[in-house]
């Protein structure tokens, strides 16, 4: 298994950017145990977006994404599709939230 690569999108430039990032909601699977106990499956939020980068991210890689709050979120790529034109373009179908990056002054 390879080590995940971190892609920092806090600063964007031509050929290295995320486009239209959105937070989506989805329910987890309904299990017989949850059905028996009459509990709803857990919901979770994930990121979807398109982007450009060379090299392109792969499943398991980490994306650093700036948030409106000023924090930097870490997302793990779960499902990604590479697009052919242009060659550096990708479509992240699902990236799960993995916490925030510590502020620059903290070590």
N, C-alpha and C positions, 0 to 999 in steps of 0.2 A: 504494500500500500504506500502511495506517495504522500509526502508532506503537502498540506494545503498551501497554496499561494495566496497572499493578501494583495488585493487590488484596491488602491486608494483613489477614490473618486471625489475627494474633498476639493481638489483643484482639477478643473476640466480644461481641455484644450482640443484642438482639431485632432480627431482620431483617438481621443481618450475621454469619453463622456458617457453619462447615463441619460436616457431620454424618457420622459413621462413615467417616473417612478410612482407607483400606487401601492397602497396597503389594501389587501383583500382579506376577507374573512371566510373561513371554511369550517365546517363541522368535522370532527373525527368520525371514525367508523362506529356504527351502533353494534355493540356486542350482545350476545344473549344474556350475559350477566347484568349489563346496564338495563336491558329491556326487562329482565326479571325484577330488578330493584326499582324500575320506573324512573331511571335517571337518564337525562339527555346526554348525548355524547358531548365531549368537551369541544369548545370552539378554539380556533387558533388563528392568528394573523400572520400574513406572509407578504413579501415584497414581490411585485412583478414590474418589469421594465425592459426597455431595449437599450442597447449600448454599443459602443465602439471601443476596442482595445486590442493592441497587439503586444503580447500574446492574448488570446481570448481566454476568459475564465472557463473552468470545467467544474463538474459536480464535486462538491467538497471544498472548493475554494471559498475565501472570505472576501466580501465586498465591504469597504468602508464608505458609508453614505452620509453626507451632511443632512441634518434635520433642521426644520424651521426653528426649533428651540435653541439652536446653536450647538447641540451635542452631536457627536458622531456615532452612528449606529453601526454595529457589526452584523452582517447577514451571511449565513452559510448557503451557498448555492445547492439546491436540491434537484431542480429540473431546469435544464438550459438547452436551447436549440441554437445551433450555429447557422447563420444565414450566408448565402453565397455571394451576394452583390450588394454592397462591397464586402470583401473577404474578411474584414475586421469586425463585422457586425454580428451581434448575438441578441437573442430574445430570452430573457430570464422568465421562465414560467412560474417558478417558485423558489424563493430564498427565505429561509427562516431566521427570525431575529435571535441573535446570540448575545445581546447586551450592548453596552456602550463602551466606547474607548475612554480611558481616563483622560482628564484634562491635561493640556501640554505641560503644566508645572508639576504634576504628580509623577513620582517614579515608582 
